[in-house]
Amino acid sequence: MHPKALQLAGLIGALLLAGCSEQSGSGQPAGGAVEVGVMTLRPQNVPITIELPGRTSAAKVAEIRPQVDGLIQKRVFTEGGEVKAGDLLYQIDPRPYQAAYDAAAAALEKAQAAVPSAQAKVDRYNQLVGVNTVTAQSLDDAKAALAQAKADVSAAEAALATAQINLDYTKVVAPISGLISTSSVTEGALVTANQTTALATIRQIDPINVDLTDSSTNLLRIRNLVDSGRLKRGDGPPAVQLKLNDTTIYDKTGQLRSAEATVNETTGTFSMRASFENPTRLLLPGMYVRAIVNLGSDEGAFLVPQRAVNRNAKGDATAMFVGKDGKVETRVLKTMQSVGSDWLVETGVSDGDRLIVDGLQKVGDGQAVTPLEVTLDAAGVAHPVDAKAPAAGTPAPATTPAPTTGG
């Protein structure tokens, strides 16, 4: 062979050997097992809550309307202030009703005065009946006159009571305690009995109600959990917390008091009512809030980090696991609700399953992997179980690079 050809063949061979040497020193050989971060799932006791929309409403509402006609002489309350049950709110001109009362009292006295005379006549006729000119008919007439006199007394007493009621109604008083609205009338206004326009409205807001709405589907799911024995409920009504519009949590814990017995045919929802103490009047009727209802605890629940859950083409939740043979398998999960940064899973997992939470983008179904037990810190970053996880928001030390956060 020509010397130049021999030199060229030797150069090509050296290049091939160098390429093989570099490939063998690259770390992970082709077809080898990939390291993935896994978490071993265990059942645990998980509080079950639901977050529902709601609006605050007064515990009691009283619209103030006059029950007699007349002119408003004075208003004696402070608009927007607090009133007590029985406090005077308005004074209607009492003079016509005082006159009617006086007339009824006089009529009663007149009727009462006729009774003794009629009674005496009956007594006298009882002794003289059959004697002289007193006949049985005369006695009957005397008894009838006595009964009429007594009936007149009863009628006069009823008329006097009615006059007293109307006179009392000229003083418009608060039927309940609470905050009173602005007045719709001023002094000198003419009002009529049971008019449609309220003079003012009183609302009792301590305690205050919160009306909540939930779907009938959710109701059935909760009942199934209770019937299956998974959901353990404590004694008494469920506790409720409020999340206000500015996302702050109201400092008082309320209780669920009642629920509607029917489902709205249009929306498929039903209503519930919770009650809260409101001593500082922070909650006002009509406010939009979100309520967190504590339903109980699931004593055998499985929590799966949300970062490990994907969705397939059908929209079902899926997650990757390391099987007993060390290979990747994808399962369909049935999630119930979110719990912090986790999903509460109803089906698809069991005790001891190894869930892949890190390195998801590097593996596929049936691939052999090397599982590395990891934990997730508050920021959702995976760390080996023997490494100290940094606090939330603190970057991992430069000397210990964090595993790839796939998923």
C-alpha positions as CSV (number, residue, x, y, z in Angstrom):
1,M,0.0,0.0,0.0
2,H,1.2,3.5,-0.8
3,P,2.7,5.2,2.3
4,K,0.3,8.1,2.1
5,A,-2.7,5.8,2.1
6,L,-1.3,4.1,5.2
7,Q,-1.0,7.4,7.0
8,L,-4.6,8.4,6.1
9,A,-6.0,5.1,7.4
10,G,-4.1,5.5,10.7
11,L,-5.5,9.1,11.2
12,I,-9.1,7.9,10.6
13,G,-8.6,5.1,13.1
14,A,-7.2,7.5,15.7
15,L,-10.2,9.8,15.3
16,L,-12.7,6.9,15.8
17,L,-10.9,5.8,19.0
18,A,-11.0,9.3,20.3
19,G,-14.7,9.6,19.7
20,C,-15.4,6.3,21.5
21,S,-13.3,7.4,24.4
22,E,-15.2,10.7,24.7
23,Q,-18.6,8.9,24.6
24,S,-17.6,6.5,27.3
25,G,-16.6,9.4,29.6
26,S,-19.7,11.5,29.1
27,G,-21.5,10.2,32.3
28,Q,-24.8,8.5,31.4
29,P,-24.4,5.8,28.7
30,A,-27.1,5.5,26.1
31,G,-29.9,3.3,27.3
32,G,-29.0,3.5,31.0
33,A,-31.4,4.3,33.8
34,V,-32.2,7.9,34.4
35,E,-32.4,9.3,38.0
36,V,-35.8,10.7,39.0
37,G,-37.0,12.3,42.2
38,V,-39.8,10.3,43.9
39,M,-42.0,10.7,46.9
40,T,-43.4,7.6,48.7
41,L,-47.1,8.2,49.3
42,R,-48.6,7.4,52.6
43,P,-52.2,7.8,53.8
44,Q,-52.7,10.7,56.3
45,N,-55.3,12.7,58.2
46,V,-56.3,15.6,56.0
47,P,-58.9,18.3,57.1
48,I,-61.5,18.6,54.4
49,T,-62.8,22.1,53.6
50,I,-64.7,23.7,50.8
51,E,-64.6,27.3,49.8
52,L,-67.9,28.8,48.8
53,P,-69.1,32.2,47.7
54,G,-71.5,34.1,49.9
55,R,-73.0,37.4,50.9
56,T,-73.6,38.8,54.3
57,S,-77.2,39.6,55.4
58,A,-78.7,41.0,58.6
59,A,-79.8,38.5,61.2
60,K,-83.0,40.5,61.7
61,V,-84.6,43.2,59.5
62,A,-87.6,45.4,60.5
63,E,-89.1,48.0,58.2
64,I,-90.8,50.7,60.2
65,R,-94.2,51.7,58.9
66,P,-97.0,53.7,60.7
67,Q,-100.1,51.9,61.8
68,V,-102.2,55.1,62.1
69,D,-102.7,58.1,59.9
70,G,-101.4,61.5,60.9
71,L,-98.7,64.1,60.8
72,I,-95.1,63.4,61.9
73,Q,-94.5,65.8,64.9
74,K,-90.9,64.8,65.5
75,R,-88.2,62.3,64.7
76,V,-86.2,61.4,67.8
77,F,-83.4,59.0,66.6
78,T,-80.0,59.6,65.0
79,E,-79.9,58.3,61.4
80,G,-77.4,55.5,61.0
81,G,-77.2,55.1,64.8
82,E,-78.0,52.2,67.0
83,V,-81.4,51.8,68.6
84,K,-82.8,49.5,71.2
85,A,-86.1,47.6,71.1
86,G,-88.8,49.8,72.5
87,D,-87.0,53.1,71.7
88,L,-89.2,55.9,70.4
89,L,-88.5,56.7,66.8
90,Y,-91.3,59.0,65.6
91,Q,-94.1,60.9,67.3
92,I,-97.3,61.2,65.2
93,D,-99.8,63.9,66.2
94,P,-101.8,62.2,69.0
95,R,-104.6,64.8,69.4
96,P,-107.2,63.1,67.2
97,Y,-106.6,59.8,68.8
98,Q,-106.6,61.2,72.3
99,A,-110.0,62.7,71.6
100,A,-111.3,59.4,70.3
101,Y,-110.0,57.7,73.4
102,D,-111.8,60.2,75.6
103,A,-115.0,59.7,73.7
104,A,-114.7,55.9,74.1
105,A,-114.0,56.3,77.8
106,A,-117.2,58.4,78.2
107,A,-119.3,55.9,76.3
108,L,-118.0,53.1,78.5
109,E,-119.0,55.1,81.6
110,K,-122.5,55.6,80.2
111,A,-122.9,51.9,79.4
112,Q,-121.7,50.9,82.8
113,A,-124.2,53.3,84.5
114,A,-127.2,51.6,82.8
115,V,-126.3,48.1,84.2
116,P,-127.3,48.7,87.9
117,S,-130.7,50.0,87.0
118,A,-131.4,47.1,84.7
119,Q,-130.2,44.6,87.3
120,A,-132.4,46.2,90.0
121,K,-135.5,45.9,87.8
122,V,-134.8,42.2,87.1
123,D,-134.4,41.6,90.9
124,R,-137.7,43.4,91.7
125,Y,-139.7,41.6,89.0
126,N,-138.4,38.2,90.2
127,Q,-140.0,38.9,93.5
128,L,-143.3,40.3,92.1
129,V,-143.9,38.0,89.1
130,G,-147.4,36.6,89.2
131,V,-148.5,39.2,91.7
132,N,-150.5,42.3,90.8
133,T,-149.6,43.4,87.2
134,V,-146.1,41.9,86.9
135,T,-146.3,39.2,84.4
136,A,-143.7,36.7,83.1
137,Q,-143.4,38.7,79.9
138,S,-142.5,41.8,81.9
139,L,-139.8,39.8,83.7
140,D,-138.4,38.5,80.4
141,D,-138.3,42.1,79.0
142,A,-136.4,43.2,82.1
143,K,-133.8,40.4,81.7
144,A,-133.4,41.3,78.1
145,A,-132.7,44.9,79.0
146,L,-130.1,43.8,81.5
147,A,-128.4,41.6,78.9
148,Q,-128.4,44.5,76.5
149,A,-126.9,46.9,79.1
150,K,-124.1,44.4,79.8
151,A,-123.4,43.9,76.0
152,D,-123.2,47.7,75.7
153,V,-120.6,47.7,78.4
154,S,-118.5,45.0,76.6
155,A,-118.8,46.9,73.3
156,A,-117.7,50.2,75.0
157,E,-114.7,48.4,76.6
158,A,-113.7,47.1,73.2
159,A,-114.0,50.5,71.7
160,L,-111.9,52.0,74.5
161,A,-109.2,49.3,73.9
162,T,-109.1,50.1,70.2
163,A,-108.8,53.8,70.9
164,Q,-106.0,53.1,73.3
165,I,-104.2,51.0,70.7
166,N,-104.5,53.7,68.1
167,L,-103.3,56.3,70.6
168,D,-100.3,54.1,71.4
169,Y,-99.5,53.7,67.7
170,T,-98.9,57.5,67.5
171,K,-95.6,56.6,69.2
172,V,-93.6,54.7,66.6
173,V,-91.1,52.5,68.5
174,A,-88.3,50.2,67.5
175,P,-89.5,46.5,67.3
176,I,-85.9,45.2,67.4
177,S,-82.5,46.4,68.4
178,G,-79.9,47.2,65.7
179,L,-78.7,49.9,63.3
180,I,-81.3,52.2,61.8
181,S,-81.1,53.6,58.3
182,T,-81.8,57.2,57.2
183,S,-85.3,58.4,57.5
184,S,-87.6,58.7,54.5
185,V,-89.7,61.4,56.0
186,T,-89.2,64.6,58.0
187,E,-91.3,66.4,60.6
188,G,-94.6,67.6,59.2
189,A,-94.9,64.8,56.7
190,L,-98.3,63.1,56.4
191,V,-98.2,59.4,56.8
192,T,-100.8,56.7,56.4
193,A,-101.4,53.4,58.1
194,N,-99.4,50.5,56.6
195,Q,-98.1,52.6,53.7
196,T,-95.8,50.9,51.2
197,T,-92.9,53.2,51.8
198,A,-91.0,52.4,55.1
199,L,-90.2,55.3,57.3
200,A,-86.8,53.7,58.1
201,T,-85.3,50.2,58.4
202,I,-83.6,48.6,61.4
203,R,-81.0,45.8,60.8
204,Q,-79.5,43.6,63.4
205,I,-76.0,42.8,62.4
206,D,-74.5,41.3,65.5
207,P,-74.7,38.4,65.0
208,I,-74.7,38.6,61.2
209,N,-75.7,35.9,58.7
210,V,-73.7,34.8,55.7
211,D,-75.7,33.1,52.9
212,L,-73.6,30.6,50.9
213,T,-74.2,28.7,47.7
214,D,-72.9,25.3,46.7
215,S,-73.6,22.9,43.9
216,S,-75.8,19.8,44.3
217,T,-72.9,17.7,42.8
218,N,-70.7,18.8,45.6
219,L,-73.4,18.0,48.2
220,L,-73.6,14.4,46.8
221,R,-69.8,14.0,46.9
222,I,-69.7,15.0,50.6
223,R,-72.5,12.8,51.5
224,N,-70.8,9.8,49.8
225,L,-67.6,10.6,51.8
226,V,-69.6,10.6,55.0
227,D,-71.6,7.4,54.2
228,S,-68.4,5.6,53.2
229,G,-66.8,6.4,56.6
230,R,-63.9,8.3,55.1
231,L,-65.0,11.7,56.3
232,K,-65.1,12.0,60.1
233,R,-67.1,14.9,61.5
234,G,-66.9,16.4,64.9
235,D,-69.7,17.2,67.3
236,G,-71.8,20.2,66.6
237,P,-72.3,22.2,63.4
238,P,-69.4,22.7,61.0
239,A,-67.1,25.7,61.7
240,V,-66.8,28.4,59.0
241,Q,-64.1,31.0,58.3
242,L,-64.5,34.1,56.2
243,K,-62.2,35.4,53.5
244,L,-62.9,39.1,52.9
245,N,-62.5,41.0,49.6
246,D,-59.0,42.1,50.5
247,T,-58.1,38.4,51.1
248,T,-57.8,38.9,54.9
249,I,-59.3,36.2,57.1
250,Y,-62.1,37.4,59.5
251,D,-61.0,37.0,63.1
252,K,-64.2,35.3,64.2
253,T,-65.2,31.7,63.5
254,G,-68.8,31.1,62.6
255,Q,-71.0,28.1,62.5
256,L,-73.2,26.6,59.8
257,R,-76.7,27.0,61.0
258,S,-79.1,25.8,58.3
259,A,-79.4,24.6,54.7
260,E,-82.2,24.7,52.1
261,A,-84.2,21.5,51.6
262,T,-84.5,22.1,47.9
263,V,-82.1,22.6,44.9
264,N,-82.6,25.5,42.5
265,E,-83.9,24.0,39.2
266,T,-82.2,26.6,37.1
267,T,-78.7,26.7,38.6
268,G,-78.5,23.3,40.3
269,T,-77.4,24.9,43.5
270,F,-78.6,25.0,47.1
271,S,-78.2,27.6,49.8
272,M,-76.7,27.4,53.3
273,R,-76.6,30.0,56.1
274,A,-73.8,30.6,58.6
275,S,-73.8,32.9,61.6
276,F,-70.9,35.1,62.8
277,E,-70.4,37.3,65.8
278,N,-69.9,40.9,64.6
279,P,-69.2,43.1,67.6
280,T,-67.1,45.7,65.7
281,R,-69.5,45.8,62.8
282,L,-66.8,45.1,60.3
283,L,-69.2,43.0,58.4
284,L,-72.1,44.9,56.8
285,P,-75.1,43.5,55.0
286,G,-74.5,42.9,51.3
287,M,-70.8,42.3,51.4
288,Y,-69.3,39.7,49.1
289,V,-67.2,37.1,50.9
290,R,-65.8,33.6,50.5
291,A,-66.4,31.1,53.2
292,I,-64.2,28.2,54.1
293,V,-66.4,25.4,55.6
294,N,-64.6,22.8,57.7
295,L,-66.5,19.5,56.9
296,G,-64.3,17.2,58.9
297,S,-61.2,15.1,58.2
298,D,-60.3,12.3,55.8
299,E,-58.3,9.9,58.0
300,G,-57.0,7.8,55.0
301,A,-56.3,10.5,52.4
302,F,-53.6,10.7,49.9
303,L,-52.1,14.1,48.9
304,V,-50.3,14.4,45.5
305,P,-48.2,17.5,44.8
306,Q,-49.8,19.5,42.0
307,R,-46.5,19.9,40.2
308,A,-46.5,16.1,39.6
309,V,-50.0,16.0,38.0
310,N,-50.7,16.6,34.3
311,R,-53.8,16.3,32.1
312,N,-54.3,13.9,29.2
313,A,-56.3,14.6,26.1
314,K,-59.5,13.7,27.8
315,G,-58.8,16.2,30.6
316,D,-58.2,13.5,33.2
317,A,-55.5,14.0,35.8
318,T,-52.5,11.8,35.3
319,A,-49.2,11.2,37.2
320,M,-46.1,9.1,36.7
321,F,-45.0,6.4,39.2
322,V,-42.1,4.1,39.5
323,G,-43.4,0.5,39.5
324,K,-42.0,-2.5,41.4
325,D,-40.0,-3.4,38.3
326,G,-38.2,0.0,38.4
327,K,-40.0,1.2,35.2
328,V,-42.2,4.3,34.7
329,E,-46.0,3.9,34.5
330,T,-48.6,6.6,34.0
331,R,-51.9,6.4,35.9
332,V,-55.1,8.2,35.7
333,L,-56.1,9.8,39.1
334,K,-59.4,11.0,40.4
335,T,-58.8,14.3,42.2
336,M,-61.3,15.6,44.7
337,Q,-60.0,19.1,45.5
338,S,-56.9,21.1,46.1
339,V,-55.3,21.2,49.6
340,G,-52.7,24.0,49.5
341,S,-50.2,23.0,46.8
342,D,-51.4,19.4,46.7
343,W,-54.3,17.5,45.1
344,L,-56.5,15.4,47.4
345,V,-56.8,12.1,45.4
346,E,-59.7,9.8,45.7
347,T,-58.6,6.9,43.4
348,G,-55.5,5.9,41.5
349,V,-52.9,5.7,44.3
350,S,-52.2,3.3,47.2
351,D,-49.9,3.1,50.2
352,G,-46.3,2.9,49.3
353,D,-46.6,4.1,45.7
354,R,-43.5,6.0,44.5
355,L,-44.6,9.2,42.8
356,I,-42.3,10.9,40.4
357,V,-42.1,14.6,41.3
358,D,-38.8,15.6,39.7
359,G,-37.3,14.7,36.3
360,L,-40.7,14.1,34.6
361,Q,-39.6,15.6,31.3
362,K,-36.8,13.1,31.0
363,V,-38.8,9.9,31.2
364,G,-41.7,8.1,29.5
365,D,-43.9,5.0,30.1
366,G,-41.9,1.7,30.4
367,Q,-38.6,3.4,30.8
368,A,-36.2,2.0,33.5
369,V,-35.3,4.7,36.0
370,T,-33.3,5.0,39.2
371,P,-35.6,6.5,41.9
372,L,-34.1,9.0,44.3
373,E,-36.2,9.8,47.4
374,V,-36.8,13.6,47.6
375,T,-38.8,16.1,49.6
376,L,-40.4,19.3,48.4
377,D,-39.8,22.6,50.2
378,A,-42.3,25.4,50.7
379,A,-41.3,26.8,47.3
380,G,-42.0,23.4,45.6
381,V,-38.3,22.7,44.9
382,A,-37.2,19.1,45.2
383,H,-34.3,18.1,47.5
384,P,-32.8,14.7,48.4
385,V,-34.1,13.4,51.7
386,D,-30.6,13.6,53.2
387,A,-30.1,17.2,52.2
388,K,-31.4,20.1,54.2
389,A,-34.1,21.9,52.2
390,P,-33.7,25.8,52.2
391,A,-36.5,28.0,53.5
392,A,-39.2,29.1,51.0
393,G,-37.8,31.7,48.7
394,T,-34.2,30.9,49.6
395,P,-32.1,29.7,46.6
396,A,-30.3,26.4,47.0
397,P,-26.6,26.6,47.8
398,A,-24.3,26.8,44.8
399,T,-22.3,23.8,45.9
400,T,-25.4,21.6,45.9
401,P,-27.3,22.1,42.6
402,A,-31.0,21.3,42.8
403,P,-32.3,18.5,40.7
404,T,-34.1,19.5,37.5
405,T,-37.7,20.5,38.3
406,G,-39.5,18.7,35.6
407,G,-43.1,18.0,35.4
